[in-house]
C-alpha cells in the first residue's frame, strides 16, 4: 500500500474512532470541561477557576464565564433550541476540578458538560473573558448563575453587591 493511501486510511480511522467514542445520550461520568465559545457550543477543554467581579468562578479555556440554570436537574438539561442560541452548551472535554465533572444531553440531543452534576453553559452576550452579563438573569424557566469552583451557584456579586450585568470585567488567576 502506498504511503499517501495509508495516511488517508489512518486519518479516516482516527476520525471514525473519535466519533464513536462519546455517548449518544444519557450521562457519561468522565473528566470533562468546556472551552472556546461558539454560537452553538463551547468546545471541550479547560474549565478552570478564575477571578471575576463575582469572585472566583469557573470559566472555559477562553476565560468565558460558565453558568448553570436553576431549572435544570442533576444530570438533566432543560435548555433546548432557543435557549441554546443564547446559552451555548459547554461541550464535554477534559478538566481538572475538585468536583465531579461529566456530561449529559440537552432535550435536542446536544452533549453538555456537567459540573457536580449540573449542566453548564456560556452566555452569548458575554463579550470578553471574565464578563458576567448572564448572572441572575431569569430566562428559560429558571435563573442563570455563574458556577463557583465548588460547583455551586454564585448568587451574589462579590465586588458590586448586585447581580446586574458587568461591562468588560476581566479575570485573573
C-alpha positions in Angstrom: 0.0 0.0 0.0 1.4 3.4 -0.9 2.2 5.9 1.9 -0.4 8.6 1.0 -3.1 6.0 0.8 -2.1 4.5 4.2 -2.0 8.0 5.8 -5.5 8.8 4.4 -6.8 5.5 5.8 -5.3 6.1 9.2 -6.7 9.6 9.3 -10.2 8.3 8.4 -9.9 5.6 11.1 -9.0 8.2 13.7 -12.0 10.4 12.9 -14.3 7.4 13.0 -13.0 6.2 16.3 -13.2 9.7 17.8 -16.8 10.0 16.6 -17.7 6.6 18.2 -16.0 7.4 21.5 -18.8 9.5 23.1 -22.2 8.6 24.4 -25.1 9.5 22.2 -27.5 10.2 25.1 -27.7 10.0 28.9 -25.0 10.8 31.3 -21.4 9.9 31.0 -19.2 10.3 34.1 -15.8 11.3 32.8 -13.4 14.1 33.3 -14.7 16.9 31.2 -14.9 20.6 30.8 -15.6 23.5 28.4 -13.6 25.6 26.0 -13.9 28.3 23.5 -17.3 29.7 22.8 -19.2 29.5 19.5 -22.8 30.2 18.5 -23.8 26.5 19.1 -21.5 25.2 21.8 -18.2 25.7 23.7 -15.6 23.1 22.7 -14.4 20.9 25.5 -11.1 21.6 27.1 -10.1 23.7 30.0 -12.8 24.6 32.6 -10.9 26.2 35.4 -11.4 28.8 38.1 -10.7 32.5 37.5 -11.5 35.7 39.4 -14.2 37.9 38.1 -16.3 40.7 39.6 -18.3 38.0 41.2 -15.2 36.5 42.9 -13.8 33.1 41.9 -16.0 31.3 39.3 -15.5 28.6 36.7 -14.6 29.8 33.2 -13.9 28.0 29.9 -10.5 27.8 28.2 -11.1 31.3 26.7 -12.0 32.8 30.1 -15.7 32.9 29.4 -17.9 32.5 32.5 -19.6 29.2 32.9 -23.3 29.3 34.1 -25.9 26.9 35.4 -29.7 27.1 35.1 -31.8 26.5 38.2 -34.5 24.8 36.0 -32.0 22.0 35.2 -31.7 19.0 37.5 -28.9 16.7 38.4 -27.5 15.4 35.1 -30.6 16.8 33.3 -30.7 19.8 30.9 -33.9 21.7 30.1 -32.1 24.1 27.7 -33.4 23.4 24.2 -33.3 25.1 20.8 -33.9 28.8 21.5 -32.2 28.5 24.9 -29.0 27.1 23.3 -28.8 30.1 20.9 -28.3 32.4 23.9 -26.7 29.9 26.3 -24.4 27.6 24.3 -23.8 24.3 26.0 -20.2 23.7 27.2 -19.2 20.6 25.3 -17.6 17.8 27.3 -13.9 17.6 27.4 -11.1 17.3 29.9 -10.7 19.4 33.1 -9.2 19.0 36.5 -11.5 20.3 39.2 -12.1 19.5 42.8 -15.7 18.4 42.0 -17.0 15.6 39.7 -17.3 16.6 36.0 -19.1 14.6 33.3 -21.7 15.1 30.6 -25.4 14.7 29.8 -27.5 15.8 26.8 -30.0 18.6 26.2 -33.6 17.8 25.1 -32.4 18.2 21.5 -29.5 15.8 21.9 -26.6 18.2 22.2 -23.9 17.0 24.6 -23.3 19.3 27.5 -20.6 19.2 30.3 -21.7 18.8 33.9 -20.0 20.2 37.0 -21.1 18.5 40.2 -23.9 17.0 38.2 -25.2 20.4 36.9 -25.2 21.1 33.1 -23.1 24.2 32.3 -23.3 26.8 29.6 -21.7 30.0 28.5 -23.7 33.2 27.7 -23.7 34.7 24.1 -23.8 38.2 25.5 -20.5 37.8 27.4 -18.2 39.6 25.0 -14.8 39.3 26.8 -13.1 37.0 29.2 -14.4 37.5 32.7 -17.7 39.1 31.7 -20.6 38.0 33.9 -23.5 39.6 31.9 -25.7 36.4 32.4 -25.6 36.5 36.2 -29.0 36.5 37.8 -31.0 36.6 34.5 -34.4 34.9 34.6 -34.9 33.2 31.3 -36.0 29.8 30.0 -37.8 28.6 33.1 -35.1 29.5 35.7 -32.4 31.8 36.9 -28.9 31.7 35.5 -25.9 31.8 37.9 -22.2 31.7 37.4 -20.7 28.4 38.8 -18.3 28.5 41.8 -15.2 26.2 41.9 -17.2 24.0 44.3 -19.9 23.5 41.6 -22.5 25.7 43.4 -24.4 28.7 42.0 -22.8 32.1 42.7 -25.9 34.0 43.9 -24.4 37.4 44.8 -21.8 39.8 43.4 -18.6 39.8 45.4 -17.4 43.2 44.2 -20.5 45.0 43.3 -23.3 43.9 45.7 -25.8 43.5 42.8 -26.4 40.9 40.1 -26.6 43.4 37.3 -24.5 42.8 34.2 -20.9 43.9 34.3 -19.2 45.7 31.4 -15.9 44.2 30.4 -15.0 42.6 33.7 -11.5 41.0 33.2 -10.4 37.9 35.1 -7.1 36.9 36.8 -5.7 33.7 38.2 
